[in-house]
């Protein structure tokens, strides 16, 4: 298996949407109600919003060169509120490719392409224990717990940071 990490392109929109839908439904089954998931995915990963992510932030994809398919993606941007900081807005790898280092490669490439940042922040759902374990294994630490509301549903999230200084 050869994985290529590259910048997302317009022709990747449908694949990014597929990865988001597939991973969300597996990751958040029993955590976030299916209707809330569907509403979020419909809005956050609409064609227009995926294209805006490509234009306004760093959107990377992981492509399995052997199969010719996009199997993961990560979305980063520089912080608008904290100097020399960045946000990891999303990172998803389809379940059958998880545990193969693809998430790590996506984070490494994102950090390479965001020179000068001293910390990387993210929010993760508190019950997403595999996700939290992954972030801890990469050196992230907990900042605090938050509650966010989406369509009248309260998400309980943990804010984490990777100190790069």
N, C-alpha and C positions, 0 to 999 in steps of 0.2 A: 504494500500500500504506500503510495506516494501522495502526500498532502501538500498542496500549494496554498500559501496564505497570500492573498492579494487584495487590492482595493475592489470594492463592489462596483459593478457596472450595471447599466440600465437593464441589460438582458438577465441579470440575476434577481430581479424583483420577485418573480414568482417562486424562485427557489428559497429566497430569504423568508418569504411568507410561509412556505411549507415548513421550513425548519422551525420558525417561531410557533406555528400551530402545533406541530408534532411534539415539540419539547414542552410547551406549556401544558398540553393535555396530560402528558405523562408526569411531569414534575409537580403540578399543582392538583392532581386528582386527589380528592378528599381534603384538600387544604382550602382552595378557592372554588366557590360554586361554579359549575360549568357555564351557566348563563353569564356570570361576571367575566369569566375567561373569554367567552365568545365576544362579548361587547368590547372588552379591552383590545383583543386581537384585531377585531374589525376596524377599530379606530386607529390604534397605534401602528398597525401594519397594512394600512390601506396603500394602494399604489402611490398616491400622492405623498403620504408620510414617509414611505420608504425612500422615494426619490428625494424628498427634502433632507432626510438623514444623509444621503450621499452628497448633497450639495453643501450642507451646513456643518457636517461633523465628519469624523473618521469612521467609515463603515468598512470593515474588513470581512472577507469571506474565506472559508476553508474549503478547498475543492479537492475531492479525491480524484486524482489524475487517472487512476486505473478505471474507475467507474464513470468518470466524467460528470460527477454530481457535486453540488454544493452540499456539504454535510454540517456546516456550522458557520456562525458569524459572531462578530463583536462590534459594538458601537461605542465610540469614545468621543469626548469633546473636552476642550480646555474649559476650566471653570470660569464662570462670569463673575463670581463673587469672592474667590480666594486666589490670590496671586500665586503663580507657579504650581497650580493644582489642576487636576483633570478629573473627569467623571467617567466611569465605566457604566453606561446606561443599560447595556444588554450584552450578554454572552450566552449563546446557546449552541449546543452540539447535539445532533440527533442521537437518541438513546443507543443505537447499535454501534456508534462510533465513540461513545464516552469511555473514558479510562485509557485512551490511547495517546494522550499528550496534546491533543488538538487545542483544547482550551488554554493550556499553557502557552502553546505557540501563538495563539491569537493575542494573548495578553503581552507576550514578549514583543511581537510586531507592533502592537499599539503603543507600547512604551518607547520603542525605537522611533516611531513616527511622531511622538510628542516630546521633542527635545526640551530640556530645561525644566520639566516639571519635577517637583520634589515630593508630591504625594498623589495617590490615585484613590478616589472615593467611589463607593458604590452602596446601593441599598439592596438587601436581600430579604425575602419573606422569612419570618422567624421560624416557620415550620419546615422550611426547605433545608433540612439537615445535611443532605449530600452537598448542596451548594455551599453552605456555611463551612463544611469540612474542606471542600475544595479551596475556598478562599483562604482559610487558615493555613492550609498546606503551602500556599503561595506567599505567605507572610503577612496577610491582612490581619488586622486586629479590630475589635469592636470599639466603636465610638459611643453609640447610644442606641436606644430603641425608639421607634417612631410609630405613629399611626397616621396612615394616609387614607383618604376617602376617594373611592372611585364608584360612580353610579350608586351612591348610597350604601356601598359595601366598605367596611373598614378593613384595610390591609394592615397587618402588624409586621413592620419591617425592622431590620437591624441595619444601622449605618456602620460601614466598615471603612478602614483606610489602610493603604499600603504606603509606608514611609520610605521614600527613596533617597532621602537626604543623607 
